[in-house]
């Protein structure tokens, strides 16, 4: 059985978000994680790496939010 630890990486920072992960499902803009004990967690991001040989890790890179391109409307009321 392969059980992994999932990390989120933002810049040079890596943060553990879930241990004992047994299933990862790709969703529209992220991943749904399932732990051995049935816990579920959704993470937005893109897959950066998977290592099942040495440290049994999955790294998901955080997606930076884009600033809105819309113009602000001034209220003269």
N, CA, C and O of each residue as an XYZ file, in Angstrom:
308
protein
N       0.850     -1.169      0.000
C       0.000      0.000      0.000
C       0.899      1.236      0.000
O       1.925      1.268      0.679
N       0.507      2.243     -0.761
C       1.273      3.479     -0.827
C       0.469      4.588     -0.154
O      -0.611      4.953     -0.617
N       1.002      5.113      0.931
C       0.376      6.210      1.660
C       1.316      7.398      1.569
O       2.522      7.264      1.779
N       0.760      8.565      1.255
C       1.590      9.745      1.010
C       1.264     10.881      1.971
O       0.223     10.895      2.628
N       2.185     11.824      2.028
C       1.972     13.100      2.702
C       1.883     14.157      1.618
O       2.702     14.184      0.699
N       0.879     15.035      1.724
C       0.675     16.066      0.712
C       1.121     17.410      1.276
O       0.810     17.771      2.410
N       1.863     18.136      0.441
C       2.368     19.458      0.795
C       1.863     20.478     -0.211
O       1.629     20.153     -1.375
N       1.695     21.721      0.246
C       1.423     22.845     -0.649
C       2.672     23.698     -0.660
O       3.243     24.001      0.387
N       3.092     24.083     -1.860
C       4.280     24.913     -2.007
C       3.884     26.255     -2.594
O       3.187     26.332     -3.605
N       4.349     27.319     -1.930
C       4.124     28.681     -2.406
C       5.457     29.404     -2.314
O       5.967     29.646     -1.220
N       6.016     29.746     -3.462
C       7.350     30.351     -3.467
C       8.367     29.338     -2.967
O       8.454     28.231     -3.499
N       9.134     29.703     -1.954
C      10.127     28.798     -1.366
C       9.615     28.103     -0.114
O      10.379     27.416      0.564
N       8.342     28.270      0.202
C       7.746     27.694      1.408
C       6.979     26.425      1.063
O       6.211     26.396      0.102
N       7.192     25.379      1.852
C       6.461     24.128      1.682
C       5.770     23.815      3.007
O       6.414     23.772      4.055
N       4.451     23.596      2.953
C       3.663     23.359      4.157
C       2.919     22.027      4.038
O       2.255     21.765      3.035
N       3.036     21.200      5.062
C       2.307     19.928      5.083
C       0.833     20.216      5.314
O       0.468     20.962      6.223
N      -0.025     19.608      4.466
C      -1.463     19.837      4.617
C      -2.237     18.579      4.976
O      -3.333     18.674      5.529
N      -1.692     17.392      4.674
C      -2.391     16.160      5.040
C      -1.435     14.975      5.009
O      -0.627     14.828      4.092
N      -1.549     14.133      6.037
C      -0.778     12.884      6.100
C      -1.685     11.696      5.803
O      -2.910     11.817      5.812
N      -1.081     10.571      5.546
C      -1.803      9.307      5.326
C      -2.813      9.400      4.185
O      -3.925      8.880      4.281
N      -2.410     10.067      3.107
C      -3.278     10.216      1.936
C      -3.212      8.941      1.098
O      -2.134      8.469      0.736
N      -4.387      8.397      0.800
C      -4.463      7.157      0.033
C      -5.082      7.346     -1.349
O      -5.007      6.455     -2.195
N      -5.700      8.524     -1.577
C      -6.318      8.783     -2.876
C      -6.282     10.273     -3.167
O      -6.511     11.097     -2.282
N      -5.991     10.613     -4.429
C      -5.995     11.996     -4.903
C      -6.801     12.036     -6.188
O      -6.512     11.300     -7.132
N      -7.816     12.897     -6.225
C      -8.628     13.054     -7.437
C      -8.436     14.452     -8.000
O      -8.571     15.442     -7.282
N      -8.123     14.529     -9.279
C      -7.987     15.824     -9.948
C      -9.366     16.403    -10.188
O     -10.265     15.722    -10.682
N      -9.520     17.656     -9.836
C     -10.756     18.397    -10.081
C     -10.426     19.569    -10.990
O      -9.287     19.703    -11.438
N     -11.392     20.405    -11.265
C     -11.228     21.486    -12.249
C      -9.985     22.341    -11.999
O      -9.172     22.531    -12.903
N      -9.835     22.852    -10.786
C      -8.709     23.746    -10.513
C      -7.916     23.321     -9.278
O      -7.261     24.139     -8.633
N      -7.988     22.028     -8.961
C      -7.266     21.548     -7.785
C      -7.406     20.052     -7.613
O      -7.599     19.310     -8.576
N      -7.305     19.621     -6.356
C      -7.287     18.199     -6.047
C      -8.086     17.907     -4.785
O      -8.040     18.665     -3.816
N      -8.819     16.799     -4.810
C      -9.546     16.328     -3.645
C      -8.724     15.195     -3.045
O      -8.441     14.201     -3.714
N      -8.341     15.353     -1.769
C      -7.498     14.381     -1.078
C      -8.348     13.543     -0.128
O      -9.286     14.047      0.489
N      -8.012     12.266     -0.018
C      -8.693     11.354      0.898
C      -7.643     10.679      1.772
O      -6.668     10.125      1.264
N      -7.845     10.726      3.090
C      -6.896     10.090      3.999
C      -7.330      8.660      4.306
O      -8.445      8.249      3.983
N      -6.437      7.924      4.926
C      -6.684      6.539      5.320
C      -7.895      6.430      6.249
O      -8.617      5.434      6.214
N      -8.116      7.452      7.077
C      -9.222      7.437      8.035
C     -10.490      8.105      7.505
O     -11.444      8.306      8.257
N     -10.508      8.451      6.210
C     -11.711      8.992      5.586
C     -11.816     10.503      5.562
O     -12.812     11.030      5.067
N     -10.830     11.222      6.076
C     -10.841     12.676      6.020
C     -10.704     13.115      4.569
O      -9.988     12.485      3.791
N     -11.388     14.191      4.205
C     -11.303     14.739      2.856
C     -10.883     16.197      2.943
O     -11.261     16.910      3.873
N     -10.096     16.635      1.960
C      -9.665     18.022      1.900
C      -9.494     18.405      0.442
O      -8.960     17.632     -0.352
N      -9.954     19.615      0.088
C      -9.804     20.112     -1.276
C      -8.718     21.177     -1.299
O      -8.704     22.075     -0.457
N      -7.812     21.076     -2.259
C      -6.741     22.053     -2.419
C      -6.751     22.604     -3.832
O      -6.772     21.846     -4.802
N      -6.735     23.927     -3.947
C      -6.570     24.549     -5.259
C      -5.091     24.582     -5.571
O      -4.277     24.870     -4.694
N      -4.738     24.294     -6.792
C      -3.343     24.338     -7.190
C      -3.080     23.413     -8.355
O      -3.992     22.813     -8.923
N      -1.789     23.314     -8.700
C      -1.398     22.414     -9.781
C      -0.331     21.464     -9.258
O       0.449     21.815     -8.373
N      -0.308     20.280     -9.805
C       0.623     19.243     -9.374
C       2.051     19.640     -9.725
O       2.350     19.978    -10.871
N       2.928     19.595     -8.728
C       4.332     19.912     -8.967
C       5.169     18.644     -8.997
O       5.990     18.475     -9.898
N       4.978     17.737     -8.020
C       5.767     16.503     -8.023
C       5.098     15.424     -7.191
O       4.283     15.696     -6.309
N       5.477     14.170     -7.509
C       5.059     12.990     -6.755
C       6.296     12.140     -6.550
O       7.037     11.872     -7.496
N       6.521     11.713     -5.307
C       7.659     10.845     -4.998
C       7.162      9.700     -4.120
O       6.989      9.870     -2.913
N       6.937      8.554     -4.714
C       6.482      7.389     -3.956
C       7.637      6.495     -3.535
O       7.430      5.537     -2.791
N       8.848      6.787     -3.993
C       9.987      5.933     -3.691
C      10.681      6.286     -2.373
O      10.886      5.410     -1.533
N      11.041      7.547     -2.185
C      11.828      7.898     -0.999
C      11.011      8.501      0.140
O      11.044      7.987      1.258
N      10.278      9.582     -0.126
C       9.554     10.207      0.988
C       8.036     10.153      0.859
O       7.330     10.774      1.653
N       7.531      9.430     -0.114
C       6.083      9.235     -0.282
C       5.334     10.565     -0.187
O       4.447     10.740      0.648
N       5.714     11.496     -1.064
C       5.131     12.834     -0.994
C       4.470     13.235     -2.303
O       4.833     12.773     -3.384
N       3.487     14.113     -2.160
C       2.838     14.770     -3.284
C       2.952     16.262     -2.994
O       2.589     16.717     -1.909
N       3.458     17.028     -3.969
C       3.596     18.471     -3.792
C       2.666     19.160     -4.778
O       2.732     18.930     -5.986
N       1.792     20.016     -4.235
C       0.865     20.795     -5.042
C       1.287     22.250     -4.942
O       1.428     22.796     -3.848
N       1.484     22.866     -6.087
C       1.918     24.257     -6.124
C       0.704     25.174     -6.076
O      -0.240     25.027     -6.852
N       0.750     26.113     -5.156
C      -0.341     27.064     -4.997
C      -0.448     27.933     -6.239
O       0.564     28.388     -6.772
N      -1.661     28.163     -6.699
C      -1.892     29.018     -7.861
C      -2.119     30.434     -7.363
O      -2.987     30.689     -6.528
N      -1.322     31.347     -7.894
C      -1.486     32.744     -7.510
C      -2.729     33.295     -8.166
O      -2.988     33.050     -9.345
N      -3.502     34.048     -7.386
C      -4.719     34.661     -7.924
C      -4.358     35.858     -8.784
O      -3.481     36.650     -8.440
N      -5.041     35.971     -9.895
C      -4.828     37.111    -10.778
C      -5.667     38.280    -10.291
O      -6.785     38.103     -9.807
N      -5.117     39.461    -10.423
C      -5.887     40.648    -10.079
C      -6.914     40.893    -11.168
O      -6.664     40.644    -12.348
N      -8.060     41.380    -10.760
C      -9.144     41.646    -11.699
C      -8.726     42.715    -12.695
O      -8.158     43.743    -12.326
N      -9.017     42.456    -13.965
C      -8.667     43.399    -15.029
C      -9.745     44.456    -15.215
O      -9.563     45.401    -15.982
N     -10.861     44.302    -14.522
C     -11.969     45.245    -14.670
C     -11.644     46.607    -14.065
O     -10.856     46.711    -13.126
N     -12.262     47.643    -14.616
C     -12.052     48.992    -14.120
C     -13.000     49.256    -12.968
O     -14.129     48.767    -12.948
N     -12.526     50.034    -12.011
C     -13.381     50.427    -10.897
C     -14.314     51.541    -11.381
O     -13.917     52.428    -12.137
N     -15.554     51.467    -10.926
C     -16.537     52.468    -11.290
C     -16.664     53.425    -10.111
O     -16.904     53.004     -8.979
N     -16.503     54.700    -10.384
C     -16.588     55.706     -9.342
C     -18.054     56.056     -9.117
O     -18.792     56.340    -10.060
N     -18.460     56.031     -7.850
C     -19.837     56.337     -7.496
C     -19.929     57.828     -7.148
O     -19.348     58.275     -6.159
N     -20.645     58.575     -7.946
C     -20.803     60.019     -7.712
C     -22.108     60.329     -7.014
O     -22.679     61.400     -7.219
N     -22.581     59.431     -6.212
C     -23.905     59.568     -5.615
C     -23.857     60.203     -4.331
O     -24.895     60.392     -3.696
